[in-house]
Amino acid sequence: MNKGDLIESVASRMDESKAQAARAVEAVLESISSGVQEDGKVTIVGFGSFEKKHRPARKGINPATKEPMEIKASNTVGFKPAQSLKDSLRV
């Protein structure tokens, strides 16, 4: 499922237009993004949590030249699914 598919799914579940569903999806995604930036973590009960994580600098290999290189430290976002989401995926 991509963002367009998500918007279509939200529109059909809400019985609203795609434009209204797109605004709702955008608002949720922007809120999650700003929440992670400001607070470092966003938890959605029953779904999971998004958390800001720091990656320290590390050594790597340039795939084109096979030469060692230094990879800079960076920040990223991790997602940890809630137990109920994990359970829904079990067969």
HTML snippet that shows the backbone in 3Dmol.js (N, CA, C, O; Angstrom):
<script src="https://3Dmol.org/build/3Dmol-min.js"></script>
<div id="view" style="width:600px;height:400px;position:relative"></div>
<script>
const pdb = `
ATOM      1  N   MET A   1       0.853  -1.173   0.000  1.00  0.00           N
ATOM      2  CA  MET A   1       0.000   0.000   0.000  1.00  0.00           C
ATOM      3  C   MET A   1       0.898   1.235   0.000  1.00  0.00           C
ATOM      4  O   MET A   1       1.838   1.331   0.789  1.00  0.00           O
ATOM      5  N   ASN A   2       0.603   2.160  -0.877  1.00  0.00           N
ATOM      6  CA  ASN A   2       1.325   3.425  -0.895  1.00  0.00           C
ATOM      7  C   ASN A   2       0.402   4.534  -0.392  1.00  0.00           C
ATOM      8  O   ASN A   2      -0.733   4.274   0.009  1.00  0.00           O
ATOM      9  N   LYS A   3       0.896   5.771  -0.416  1.00  0.00           N
ATOM     10  CA  LYS A   3       0.116   6.880   0.134  1.00  0.00           C
ATOM     11  C   LYS A   3      -1.215   7.071  -0.602  1.00  0.00           C
ATOM     12  O   LYS A   3      -2.236   7.347   0.029  1.00  0.00           O
ATOM     13  N   GLY A   4      -1.210   6.926  -1.911  1.00  0.00           N
ATOM     14  CA  GLY A   4      -2.449   7.049  -2.681  1.00  0.00           C
ATOM     15  C   GLY A   4      -3.466   5.982  -2.301  1.00  0.00           C
ATOM     16  O   GLY A   4      -4.659   6.259  -2.174  1.00  0.00           O
ATOM     17  N   ASP A   5      -2.976   4.753  -2.122  1.00  0.00           N
ATOM     18  CA  ASP A   5      -3.864   3.668  -1.698  1.00  0.00           C
ATOM     19  C   ASP A   5      -4.427   3.945  -0.299  1.00  0.00           C
ATOM     20  O   ASP A   5      -5.597   3.675  -0.026  1.00  0.00           O
ATOM     21  N   LEU A   6      -3.579   4.484   0.577  1.00  0.00           N
ATOM     22  CA  LEU A   6      -4.023   4.818   1.934  1.00  0.00           C
ATOM     23  C   LEU A   6      -5.115   5.872   1.889  1.00  0.00           C
ATOM     24  O   LEU A   6      -6.111   5.768   2.606  1.00  0.00           O
ATOM     25  N   ILE A   7      -4.938   6.877   1.061  1.00  0.00           N
ATOM     26  CA  ILE A   7      -5.947   7.936   0.931  1.00  0.00           C
ATOM     27  C   ILE A   7      -7.260   7.362   0.413  1.00  0.00           C
ATOM     28  O   ILE A   7      -8.329   7.715   0.911  1.00  0.00           O
ATOM     29  N   GLU A   8      -7.192   6.490  -0.571  1.00  0.00           N
ATOM     30  CA  GLU A   8      -8.409   5.854  -1.091  1.00  0.00           C
ATOM     31  C   GLU A   8      -9.101   5.032  -0.006  1.00  0.00           C
ATOM     32  O   GLU A   8     -10.325   5.074   0.120  1.00  0.00           O
ATOM     33  N   SER A   9      -8.331   4.292   0.769  1.00  0.00           N
ATOM     34  CA  SER A   9      -8.899   3.469   1.837  1.00  0.00           C
ATOM     35  C   SER A   9      -9.572   4.338   2.901  1.00  0.00           C
ATOM     36  O   SER A   9     -10.672   4.032   3.360  1.00  0.00           O
ATOM     37  N   VAL A  10      -8.899   5.422   3.286  1.00  0.00           N
ATOM     38  CA  VAL A  10      -9.473   6.335   4.283  1.00  0.00           C
ATOM     39  C   VAL A  10     -10.745   6.971   3.738  1.00  0.00           C
ATOM     40  O   VAL A  10     -11.732   7.094   4.464  1.00  0.00           O
ATOM     41  N   ALA A  11     -10.736   7.374   2.476  1.00  0.00           N
ATOM     42  CA  ALA A  11     -11.913   7.999   1.867  1.00  0.00           C
ATOM     43  C   ALA A  11     -13.102   7.047   1.879  1.00  0.00           C
ATOM     44  O   ALA A  11     -14.221   7.452   2.196  1.00  0.00           O
ATOM     45  N   SER A  12     -12.864   5.787   1.536  1.00  0.00           N
ATOM     46  CA  SER A  12     -13.982   4.836   1.494  1.00  0.00           C
ATOM     47  C   SER A  12     -14.478   4.491   2.899  1.00  0.00           C
ATOM     48  O   SER A  12     -15.678   4.308   3.101  1.00  0.00           O
ATOM     49  N   ARG A  13     -13.571   4.403   3.866  1.00  0.00           N
ATOM     50  CA  ARG A  13     -13.996   4.088   5.238  1.00  0.00           C
ATOM     51  C   ARG A  13     -14.736   5.250   5.886  1.00  0.00           C
ATOM     52  O   ARG A  13     -15.641   5.040   6.693  1.00  0.00           O
ATOM     53  N   MET A  14     -14.354   6.479   5.533  1.00  0.00           N
ATOM     54  CA  MET A  14     -15.008   7.663   6.099  1.00  0.00           C
ATOM     55  C   MET A  14     -16.210   8.095   5.277  1.00  0.00           C
ATOM     56  O   MET A  14     -16.968   8.972   5.692  1.00  0.00           O
ATOM     57  N   ASP A  15     -16.388   7.483   4.111  1.00  0.00           N
ATOM     58  CA  ASP A  15     -17.437   7.883   3.178  1.00  0.00           C
ATOM     59  C   ASP A  15     -17.313   9.372   2.861  1.00  0.00           C
ATOM     60  O   ASP A  15     -18.287  10.124   2.892  1.00  0.00           O
ATOM     61  N   GLU A  16     -16.057   9.771   2.550  1.00  0.00           N
ATOM     62  CA  GLU A  16     -15.740  11.157   2.215  1.00  0.00           C
ATOM     63  C   GLU A  16     -15.024  11.185   0.870  1.00  0.00           C
ATOM     64  O   GLU A  16     -14.704  10.144   0.297  1.00  0.00           O
ATOM     65  N   SER A  17     -14.781  12.398   0.380  1.00  0.00           N
ATOM     66  CA  SER A  17     -14.063  12.541  -0.892  1.00  0.00           C
ATOM     67  C   SER A  17     -12.576  12.250  -0.685  1.00  0.00           C
ATOM     68  O   SER A  17     -12.063  12.287   0.433  1.00  0.00           O
ATOM     69  N   LYS A  18     -11.903  11.959  -1.799  1.00  0.00           N
ATOM     70  CA  LYS A  18     -10.462  11.724  -1.724  1.00  0.00           C
ATOM     71  C   LYS A  18      -9.727  12.974  -1.244  1.00  0.00           C
ATOM     72  O   LYS A  18      -8.721  12.873  -0.541  1.00  0.00           O
ATOM     73  N   ALA A  19     -10.223  14.143  -1.619  1.00  0.00           N
ATOM     74  CA  ALA A  19      -9.579  15.390  -1.206  1.00  0.00           C
ATOM     75  C   ALA A  19      -9.632  15.554   0.312  1.00  0.00           C
ATOM     76  O   ALA A  19      -8.642  15.946   0.930  1.00  0.00           O
ATOM     77  N   GLN A  20     -10.783  15.254   0.910  1.00  0.00           N
ATOM     78  CA  GLN A  20     -10.900  15.354   2.366  1.00  0.00           C
ATOM     79  C   GLN A  20     -10.040  14.290   3.049  1.00  0.00           C
ATOM     80  O   GLN A  20      -9.408  14.561   4.070  1.00  0.00           O
ATOM     81  N   ALA A  21     -10.019  13.098   2.495  1.00  0.00           N
ATOM     82  CA  ALA A  21      -9.199  12.028   3.058  1.00  0.00           C
ATOM     83  C   ALA A  21      -7.722  12.381   2.941  1.00  0.00           C
ATOM     84  O   ALA A  21      -6.949  12.110   3.860  1.00  0.00           O
ATOM     85  N   ALA A  22      -7.322  12.978   1.828  1.00  0.00           N
ATOM     86  CA  ALA A  22      -5.925  13.385   1.640  1.00  0.00           C
ATOM     87  C   ALA A  22      -5.522  14.415   2.678  1.00  0.00           C
ATOM     88  O   ALA A  22      -4.417  14.355   3.217  1.00  0.00           O
ATOM     89  N   ARG A  23      -6.418  15.368   2.967  1.00  0.00           N
ATOM     90  CA  ARG A  23      -6.124  16.367   4.002  1.00  0.00           C
ATOM     91  C   ARG A  23      -5.991  15.703   5.367  1.00  0.00           C
ATOM     92  O   ARG A  23      -5.121  16.073   6.155  1.00  0.00           O
ATOM     93  N   ALA A  24      -6.842  14.730   5.648  1.00  0.00           N
ATOM     94  CA  ALA A  24      -6.780  14.032   6.937  1.00  0.00           C
ATOM     95  C   ALA A  24      -5.484  13.235   7.060  1.00  0.00           C
ATOM     96  O   ALA A  24      -4.826  13.283   8.099  1.00  0.00           O
ATOM     97  N   VAL A  25      -5.117  12.510   6.020  1.00  0.00           N
ATOM     98  CA  VAL A  25      -3.881  11.712   6.036  1.00  0.00           C
ATOM     99  C   VAL A  25      -2.677  12.641   6.185  1.00  0.00           C
ATOM    100  O   VAL A  25      -1.781  12.366   6.984  1.00  0.00           O
ATOM    101  N   GLU A  26      -2.647  13.736   5.424  1.00  0.00           N
ATOM    102  CA  GLU A  26      -1.545  14.697   5.518  1.00  0.00           C
ATOM    103  C   GLU A  26      -1.442  15.274   6.924  1.00  0.00           C
ATOM    104  O   GLU A  26      -0.341  15.427   7.453  1.00  0.00           O
ATOM    105  N   ALA A  27      -2.590  15.598   7.536  1.00  0.00           N
ATOM    106  CA  ALA A  27      -2.586  16.167   8.886  1.00  0.00           C
ATOM    107  C   ALA A  27      -2.007  15.175   9.894  1.00  0.00           C
ATOM    108  O   ALA A  27      -1.241  15.563  10.776  1.00  0.00           O
ATOM    109  N   VAL A  28      -2.364  13.914   9.770  1.00  0.00           N
ATOM    110  CA  VAL A  28      -1.846  12.889  10.677  1.00  0.00           C
ATOM    111  C   VAL A  28      -0.339  12.726  10.479  1.00  0.00           C
ATOM    112  O   VAL A  28       0.411  12.695  11.454  1.00  0.00           O
ATOM    113  N   LEU A  29       0.107  12.624   9.232  1.00  0.00           N
ATOM    114  CA  LEU A  29       1.532  12.446   8.964  1.00  0.00           C
ATOM    115  C   LEU A  29       2.357  13.649   9.433  1.00  0.00           C
ATOM    116  O   LEU A  29       3.438  13.480   9.996  1.00  0.00           O
ATOM    117  N   GLU A  30       1.852  14.848   9.204  1.00  0.00           N
ATOM    118  CA  GLU A  30       2.552  16.049   9.660  1.00  0.00           C
ATOM    119  C   GLU A  30       2.599  16.110  11.180  1.00  0.00           C
ATOM    120  O   GLU A  30       3.606  16.526  11.752  1.00  0.00           O
ATOM    121  N   SER A  31       1.522  15.699  11.837  1.00  0.00           N
ATOM    122  CA  SER A  31       1.489  15.696  13.301  1.00  0.00           C
ATOM    123  C   SER A  31       2.471  14.690  13.878  1.00  0.00           C
ATOM    124  O   SER A  31       3.138  14.976  14.872  1.00  0.00           O
ATOM    125  N   ILE A  32       2.566  13.516  13.267  1.00  0.00           N
ATOM    126  CA  ILE A  32       3.539  12.515  13.711  1.00  0.00           C
ATOM    127  C   ILE A  32       4.955  13.062  13.513  1.00  0.00           C
ATOM    128  O   ILE A  32       5.795  12.948  14.406  1.00  0.00           O
ATOM    129  N   SER A  33       5.215  13.647  12.361  1.00  0.00           N
ATOM    130  CA  SER A  33       6.534  14.190  12.059  1.00  0.00           C
ATOM    131  C   SER A  33       6.929  15.283  13.051  1.00  0.00           C
ATOM    132  O   SER A  33       8.033  15.254  13.596  1.00  0.00           O
ATOM    133  N   SER A  34       6.052  16.231  13.286  1.00  0.00           N
ATOM    134  CA  SER A  34       6.382  17.309  14.222  1.00  0.00           C
ATOM    135  C   SER A  34       6.479  16.796  15.653  1.00  0.00           C
ATOM    136  O   SER A  34       7.283  17.302  16.437  1.00  0.00           O
ATOM    137  N   GLY A  35       5.675  15.804  16.002  1.00  0.00           N
ATOM    138  CA  GLY A  35       5.757  15.213  17.341  1.00  0.00           C
ATOM    139  C   GLY A  35       7.095  14.539  17.588  1.00  0.00           C
ATOM    140  O   GLY A  35       7.671  14.669  18.668  1.00  0.00           O
ATOM    141  N   VAL A  36       7.591  13.818  16.590  1.00  0.00           N
ATOM    142  CA  VAL A  36       8.901  13.167  16.717  1.00  0.00           C
ATOM    143  C   VAL A  36      10.002  14.229  16.800  1.00  0.00           C
ATOM    144  O   VAL A  36      10.941  14.085  17.583  1.00  0.00           O
ATOM    145  N   GLN A  37       9.893  15.285  16.004  1.00  0.00           N
ATOM    146  CA  GLN A  37      10.900  16.346  16.025  1.00  0.00           C
ATOM    147  C   GLN A  37      10.920  17.064  17.373  1.00  0.00           C
ATOM    148  O   GLN A  37      11.990  17.334  17.919  1.00  0.00           O
ATOM    149  N   GLU A  38       9.746  17.373  17.906  1.00  0.00           N
ATOM    150  CA  GLU A  38       9.658  18.165  19.131  1.00  0.00           C
ATOM    151  C   GLU A  38       9.846  17.328  20.392  1.00  0.00           C
ATOM    152  O   GLU A  38      10.583  17.726  21.295  1.00  0.00           O
ATOM    153  N   ASP A  39       9.192  16.182  20.460  1.00  0.00           N
ATOM    154  CA  ASP A  39       9.181  15.386  21.685  1.00  0.00           C
ATOM    155  C   ASP A  39      10.101  14.172  21.636  1.00  0.00           C
ATOM    156  O   ASP A  39      10.401  13.582  22.674  1.00  0.00           O
ATOM    157  N   GLY A  40      10.548  13.796  20.452  1.00  0.00           N
ATOM    158  CA  GLY A  40      11.413  12.638  20.324  1.00  0.00           C
ATOM    159  C   GLY A  40      10.663  11.323  20.206  1.00  0.00           C
ATOM    160  O   GLY A  40      11.263  10.308  19.851  1.00  0.00           O
ATOM    161  N   LYS A  41       9.366  11.313  20.494  1.00  0.00           N
ATOM    162  CA  LYS A  41       8.601  10.071  20.419  1.00  0.00           C
ATOM    163  C   LYS A  41       7.113  10.367  20.252  1.00  0.00           C
ATOM    164  O   LYS A  41       6.580  11.298  20.856  1.00  0.00           O
ATOM    165  N   VAL A  42       6.457   9.563  19.427  1.00  0.00           N
ATOM    166  CA  VAL A  42       5.001   9.632  19.260  1.00  0.00           C
ATOM    167  C   VAL A  42       4.481   8.216  19.421  1.00  0.00           C
ATOM    168  O   VAL A  42       4.904   7.308  18.705  1.00  0.00           O
ATOM    169  N   THR A  43       3.556   8.024  20.369  1.00  0.00           N
ATOM    170  CA  THR A  43       2.972   6.707  20.612  1.00  0.00           C
ATOM    171  C   THR A  43       1.508   6.725  20.225  1.00  0.00           C
ATOM    172  O   THR A  43       0.750   7.594  20.655  1.00  0.00           O
ATOM    173  N   ILE A  44       1.118   5.762  19.411  1.00  0.00           N
ATOM    174  CA  ILE A  44      -0.277   5.590  19.024  1.00  0.00           C
ATOM    175  C   ILE A  44      -0.701   4.242  19.608  1.00  0.00           C
ATOM    176  O   ILE A  44      -0.316   3.188  19.102  1.00  0.00           O
ATOM    177  N   VAL A  45      -1.491   4.287  20.667  1.00  0.00           N
ATOM    178  CA  VAL A  45      -1.881   3.073  21.380  1.00  0.00           C
ATOM    179  C   VAL A  45      -2.595   2.122  20.425  1.00  0.00           C
ATOM    180  O   VAL A  45      -3.496   2.522  19.688  1.00  0.00           O
ATOM    181  N   GLY A  46      -2.179   0.858  20.451  1.00  0.00           N
ATOM    182  CA  GLY A  46      -2.769  -0.158  19.596  1.00  0.00           C
ATOM    183  C   GLY A  46      -2.139  -0.237  18.217  1.00  0.00           C
ATOM    184  O   GLY A  46      -2.444  -1.148  17.448  1.00  0.00           O
ATOM    185  N   PHE A  47      -1.262   0.710  17.895  1.00  0.00           N
ATOM    186  CA  PHE A  47      -0.590   0.710  16.590  1.00  0.00           C
ATOM    187  C   PHE A  47       0.920   0.600  16.758  1.00  0.00           C
ATOM    188  O   PHE A  47       1.535  -0.324  16.225  1.00  0.00           O
ATOM    189  N   GLY A  48       1.524   1.530  17.492  1.00  0.00           N
ATOM    190  CA  GLY A  48       2.963   1.476  17.714  1.00  0.00           C
ATOM    191  C   GLY A  48       3.517   2.838  18.052  1.00  0.00           C
ATOM    192  O   GLY A  48       2.764   3.787  18.273  1.00  0.00           O
ATOM    193  N   SER A  49       4.839   2.937  18.093  1.00  0.00           N
ATOM    194  CA  SER A  49       5.466   4.207  18.422  1.00  0.00           C
ATOM    195  C   SER A  49       6.591   4.528  17.448  1.00  0.00           C
ATOM    196  O   SER A  49       7.325   3.652  16.993  1.00  0.00           O
ATOM    197  N   PHE A  50       6.697   5.809  17.150  1.00  0.00           N
ATOM    198  CA  PHE A  50       7.758   6.351  16.313  1.00  0.00           C
ATOM    199  C   PHE A  50       8.715   7.053  17.259  1.00  0.00           C
ATOM    200  O   PHE A  50       8.288   7.838  18.105  1.00  0.00           O
ATOM    201  N   GLU A  51      10.017   6.775  17.124  1.00  0.00           N
ATOM    202  CA  GLU A  51      10.969   7.362  18.044  1.00  0.00           C
ATOM    203  C   GLU A  51      12.206   7.853  17.304  1.00  0.00           C
ATOM    204  O   GLU A  51      12.733   7.176  16.422  1.00  0.00           O
ATOM    205  N   LYS A  52      12.655   9.043  17.684  1.00  0.00           N
ATOM    206  CA  LYS A  52      13.866   9.614  17.114  1.00  0.00           C
ATOM    207  C   LYS A  52      15.059   8.823  17.658  1.00  0.00           C
ATOM    208  O   LYS A  52      15.153   8.573  18.860  1.00  0.00           O
ATOM    209  N   LYS A  53      15.961   8.435  16.767  1.00  0.00           N
ATOM    210  CA  LYS A  53      17.134   7.667  17.169  1.00  0.00           C
ATOM    211  C   LYS A  53      18.383   8.319  16.594  1.00  0.00           C
ATOM    212  O   LYS A  53      18.361   8.894  15.505  1.00  0.00           O
ATOM    213  N   HIS A  54      19.465   8.217  17.345  1.00  0.00           N
ATOM    214  CA  HIS A  54      20.739   8.774  16.896  1.00  0.00           C
ATOM    215  C   HIS A  54      21.635   7.631  16.431  1.00  0.00           C
ATOM    216  O   HIS A  54      21.815   6.643  17.143  1.00  0.00           O
ATOM    217  N   ARG A  55      22.186   7.772  15.251  1.00  0.00           N
ATOM    218  CA  ARG A  55      23.167   6.813  14.727  1.00  0.00           C
ATOM    219  C   ARG A  55      24.549   7.437  14.877  1.00  0.00           C
ATOM    220  O   ARG A  55      24.808   8.499  14.311  1.00  0.00           O
ATOM    221  N   PRO A  56      25.431   6.802  15.622  1.00  0.00           N
ATOM    222  CA  PRO A  56      26.777   7.359  15.751  1.00  0.00           C
ATOM    223  C   PRO A  56      27.560   7.213  14.440  1.00  0.00           C
ATOM    224  O   PRO A  56      27.188   6.439  13.558  1.00  0.00           O
ATOM    225  N   ALA A  57      28.644   7.973  14.340  1.00  0.00           N
ATOM    226  CA  ALA A  57      29.521   7.845  13.170  1.00  0.00           C
ATOM    227  C   ALA A  57      30.082   6.425  13.143  1.00  0.00           C
ATOM    228  O   ALA A  57      30.282   5.808  14.189  1.00  0.00           O
ATOM    229  N   ARG A  58      30.331   5.920  11.953  1.00  0.00           N
ATOM    230  CA  ARG A  58      30.829   4.545  11.841  1.00  0.00           C
ATOM    231  C   ARG A  58      31.629   4.397  10.554  1.00  0.00           C
ATOM    232  O   ARG A  58      31.561   5.235   9.655  1.00  0.00           O
ATOM    233  N   LYS A  59      32.373   3.328  10.493  1.00  0.00           N
ATOM    234  CA  LYS A  59      33.154   3.038   9.292  1.00  0.00           C
ATOM    235  C   LYS A  59      32.303   2.207   8.338  1.00  0.00           C
ATOM    236  O   LYS A  59      31.525   1.355   8.768  1.00  0.00           O
ATOM    237  N   GLY A  60      32.455   2.457   7.060  1.00  0.00           N
ATOM    238  CA  GLY A  60      31.729   1.709   6.037  1.00  0.00           C
ATOM    239  C   GLY A  60      32.633   1.474   4.845  1.00  0.00           C
ATOM    240  O   GLY A  60      33.822   1.794   4.869  1.00  0.00           O
ATOM    241  N   ILE A  61      32.052   0.913   3.808  1.00  0.00           N
ATOM    242  CA  ILE A  61      32.796   0.659   2.573  1.00  0.00           C
ATOM    243  C   ILE A  61      32.030   1.273   1.416  1.00  0.00           C
ATOM    244  O   ILE A  61      30.830   1.047   1.263  1.00  0.00           O
ATOM    245  N   ASN A  62      32.731   2.050   0.606  1.00  0.00           N
ATOM    246  CA  ASN A  62      32.132   2.634  -0.586  1.00  0.00           C
ATOM    247  C   ASN A  62      31.855   1.479  -1.563  1.00  0.00           C
ATOM    248  O   ASN A  62      32.793   0.818  -2.008  1.00  0.00           O
ATOM    249  N   PRO A  63      30.581   1.229  -1.903  1.00  0.00           N
ATOM    250  CA  PRO A  63      30.271   0.087  -2.766  1.00  0.00           C
ATOM    251  C   PRO A  63      30.856   0.202  -4.180  1.00  0.00           C
ATOM    252  O   PRO A  63      31.080  -0.813  -4.839  1.00  0.00           O
ATOM    253  N   ALA A  64      31.100   1.415  -4.640  1.00  0.00           N
ATOM    254  CA  ALA A  64      31.634   1.593  -5.992  1.00  0.00           C
ATOM    255  C   ALA A  64      33.137   1.323  -6.047  1.00  0.00           C
ATOM    256  O   ALA A  64      33.633   0.695  -6.982  1.00  0.00           O
ATOM    257  N   THR A  65      33.858   1.813  -5.021  1.00  0.00           N
ATOM    258  CA  THR A  65      35.323   1.697  -5.058  1.00  0.00           C
ATOM    259  C   THR A  65      35.868   0.637  -4.099  1.00  0.00           C
ATOM    260  O   THR A  65      37.044   0.280  -4.170  1.00  0.00           O
ATOM    261  N   LYS A  66      35.028   0.144  -3.216  1.00  0.00           N
ATOM    262  CA  LYS A  66      35.416  -0.824  -2.174  1.00  0.00           C
ATOM    263  C   LYS A  66      36.413  -0.241  -1.176  1.00  0.00           C
ATOM    264  O   LYS A  66      37.043  -0.980  -0.418  1.00  0.00           O
ATOM    265  N   GLU A  67      36.557   1.085  -1.175  1.00  0.00           N
ATOM    266  CA  GLU A  67      37.453   1.759  -0.248  1.00  0.00           C
ATOM    267  C   GLU A  67      36.746   2.004   1.083  1.00  0.00           C
ATOM    268  O   GLU A  67      35.543   2.263   1.097  1.00  0.00           O
ATOM    269  N   PRO A  68      37.474   1.927   2.208  1.00  0.00           N
ATOM    270  CA  PRO A  68      36.873   2.270   3.495  1.00  0.00           C
ATOM    271  C   PRO A  68      36.513   3.754   3.521  1.00  0.00           C
ATOM    272  O   PRO A  68      37.181   4.580   2.898  1.00  0.00           O
ATOM    273  N   MET A  69      35.460   4.074   4.243  1.00  0.00           N
ATOM    274  CA  MET A  69      35.036   5.464   4.362  1.00  0.00           C
ATOM    275  C   MET A  69      34.381   5.679   5.715  1.00  0.00           C
ATOM    276  O   MET A  69      33.954   4.727   6.367  1.00  0.00           O
ATOM    277  N   GLU A  70      34.306   6.925   6.127  1.00  0.00           N
ATOM    278  CA  GLU A  70      33.673   7.290   7.387  1.00  0.00           C
ATOM    279  C   GLU A  70      32.241   7.740   7.080  1.00  0.00           C
ATOM    280  O   GLU A  70      32.027   8.618   6.244  1.00  0.00           O
ATOM    281  N   ILE A  71      31.277   7.141   7.754  1.00  0.00           N
ATOM    282  CA  ILE A  71      29.877   7.541   7.604  1.00  0.00           C
ATOM    283  C   ILE A  71      29.562   8.462   8.770  1.00  0.00           C
ATOM    284  O   ILE A  71      29.776   8.093   9.925  1.00  0.00           O
ATOM    285  N   LYS A  72      29.056   9.658   8.481  1.00  0.00           N
ATOM    286  CA  LYS A  72      28.771  10.660   9.511  1.00  0.00           C
ATOM    287  C   LYS A  72      27.665  10.192  10.449  1.00  0.00           C
ATOM    288  O   LYS A  72      26.833   9.361  10.087  1.00  0.00           O
ATOM    289  N   ALA A  73      27.671  10.737  11.651  1.00  0.00           N
ATOM    290  CA  ALA A  73      26.583  10.512  12.602  1.00  0.00           C
ATOM    291  C   ALA A  73      25.319  11.155  12.034  1.00  0.00           C
ATOM    292  O   ALA A  73      25.393  12.162  11.330  1.00  0.00           O
ATOM    293  N   SER A  74      24.168  10.575  12.340  1.00  0.00           N
ATOM    294  CA  SER A  74      22.910  11.125  11.832  1.00  0.00           C
ATOM    295  C   SER A  74      21.769  10.752  12.767  1.00  0.00           C
ATOM    296  O   SER A  74      21.907   9.897  13.642  1.00  0.00           O
ATOM    297  N   ASN A  75      20.651  11.411  12.557  1.00  0.00           N
ATOM    298  CA  ASN A  75      19.429  11.081  13.281  1.00  0.00           C
ATOM    299  C   ASN A  75      18.471  10.401  12.321  1.00  0.00           C
ATOM    300  O   ASN A  75      18.456  10.706  11.128  1.00  0.00           O
ATOM    301  N   THR A  76      17.679   9.488  12.836  1.00  0.00           N
ATOM    302  CA  THR A  76      16.698   8.782  12.025  1.00  0.00           C
ATOM    303  C   THR A  76      15.467   8.519  12.886  1.00  0.00           C
ATOM    304  O   THR A  76      15.437   8.893  14.059  1.00  0.00           O
ATOM    305  N   VAL A  77      14.466   7.887  12.318  1.00  0.00           N
ATOM    306  CA  VAL A  77      13.257   7.555  13.051  1.00  0.00           C
ATOM    307  C   VAL A  77      13.080   6.044  13.026  1.00  0.00           C
ATOM    308  O   VAL A  77      13.204   5.409  11.979  1.00  0.00           O
ATOM    309  N   GLY A  78      12.791   5.483  14.185  1.00  0.00           N
ATOM    310  CA  GLY A  78      12.503   4.061  14.275  1.00  0.00           C
ATOM    311  C   GLY A  78      11.032   3.859  14.585  1.00  0.00           C
ATOM    312  O   GLY A  78      10.386   4.731  15.167  1.00  0.00           O
ATOM    313  N   PHE A  79      10.509   2.720  14.198  1.00  0.00           N
ATOM    314  CA  PHE A  79       9.114   2.380  14.491  1.00  0.00           C
ATOM    315  C   PHE A  79       9.083   1.056  15.220  1.00  0.00           C
ATOM    316  O   PHE A  79       9.701   0.081  14.790  1.00  0.00           O
ATOM    317  N   LYS A  80       8.356   1.025  16.330  1.00  0.00           N
ATOM    318  CA  LYS A  80       8.177  -0.213  17.073  1.00  0.00           C
ATOM    319  C   LYS A  80       6.678  -0.503  17.110  1.00  0.00           C
ATOM    320  O   LYS A  80       5.916   0.267  17.695  1.00  0.00           O
ATOM    321  N   PRO A  81       6.245  -1.604  16.493  1.00  0.00           N
ATOM    322  CA  PRO A  81       4.808  -1.901  16.469  1.00  0.00           C
ATOM    323  C   PRO A  81       4.295  -2.309  17.847  1.00  0.00           C
ATOM    324  O   PRO A  81       5.016  -2.910  18.643  1.00  0.00           O
ATOM    325  N   ALA A  82       3.042  -1.972  18.109  1.00  0.00           N
ATOM    326  CA  ALA A  82       2.388  -2.384  19.353  1.00  0.00           C
ATOM    327  C   ALA A  82       2.119  -3.887  19.306  1.00  0.00           C
ATOM    328  O   ALA A  82       2.043  -4.482  18.231  1.00  0.00           O
ATOM    329  N   GLN A  83       1.979  -4.483  20.471  1.00  0.00           N
ATOM    330  CA  GLN A  83       1.740  -5.921  20.536  1.00  0.00           C
ATOM    331  C   GLN A  83       0.468  -6.310  19.797  1.00  0.00           C
ATOM    332  O   GLN A  83       0.423  -7.359  19.154  1.00  0.00           O
ATOM    333  N   SER A  84      -0.567  -5.477  19.880  1.00  0.00           N
ATOM    334  CA  SER A  84      -1.819  -5.804  19.194  1.00  0.00           C
ATOM    335  C   SER A  84      -1.635  -5.821  17.669  1.00  0.00           C
ATOM    336  O   SER A  84      -2.267  -6.623  16.982  1.00  0.00           O
ATOM    337  N   LEU A  85      -0.786  -4.954  17.143  1.00  0.00           N
ATOM    338  CA  LEU A  85      -0.504  -4.968  15.701  1.00  0.00           C
ATOM    339  C   LEU A  85       0.274  -6.212  15.332  1.00  0.00           C
ATOM    340  O   LEU A  85      -0.005  -6.836  14.308  1.00  0.00           O
ATOM    341  N   LYS A  86       1.249  -6.584  16.153  1.00  0.00           N
ATOM    342  CA  LYS A  86       2.015  -7.801  15.915  1.00  0.00           C
ATOM    343  C   LYS A  86       1.094  -9.029  15.926  1.00  0.00           C
ATOM    344  O   LYS A  86       1.190  -9.912  15.074  1.00  0.00           O
ATOM    345  N   ASP A  87       0.208  -9.052  16.914  1.00  0.00           N
ATOM    346  CA  ASP A  87      -0.713 -10.187  17.033  1.00  0.00           C
ATOM    347  C   ASP A  87      -1.647 -10.290  15.833  1.00  0.00           C
ATOM    348  O   ASP A  87      -2.014 -11.395  15.434  1.00  0.00           O
ATOM    349  N   SER A  88      -2.034  -9.165  15.256  1.00  0.00           N
ATOM    350  CA  SER A  88      -2.950  -9.194  14.106  1.00  0.00           C
ATOM    351  C   SER A  88      -2.281  -9.753  12.871  1.00  0.00           C
ATOM    352  O   SER A  88      -2.962 -10.163  11.931  1.00  0.00           O
ATOM    353  N   LEU A  89      -0.942  -9.778  12.854  1.00  0.00           N
ATOM    354  CA  LEU A  89      -0.214 -10.290  11.691  1.00  0.00           C
ATOM    355  C   LEU A  89       0.097 -11.764  11.778  1.00  0.00           C
ATOM    356  O   LEU A  89       0.523 -12.368  10.794  1.00  0.00           O
ATOM    357  N   ARG A  90      -0.108 -12.346  12.930  1.00  0.00           N
ATOM    358  CA  ARG A  90       0.183 -13.779  13.087  1.00  0.00           C
ATOM    359  C   ARG A  90      -0.855 -14.627  12.366  1.00  0.00           C
ATOM    360  O   ARG A  90      -2.036 -14.284  12.315  1.00  0.00           O
ATOM    361  N   VAL A  91      -0.399 -15.715  11.824  1.00  0.00           N
ATOM    362  CA  VAL A  91      -1.286 -16.599  11.096  1.00  0.00           C
ATOM    363  C   VAL A  91      -1.583 -17.839  11.904  1.00  0.00           C
ATOM    364  O   VAL A  91      -2.322 -18.711  11.447  1.00  0.00           O
TER     365      VAL A  91
END
`;
const viewer = $3Dmol.createViewer("view");
viewer.addModel(pdb, "pdb");
viewer.setStyle({}, {cartoon: {color: "spectrum"}});
viewer.zoomTo();
viewer.render();
</script>
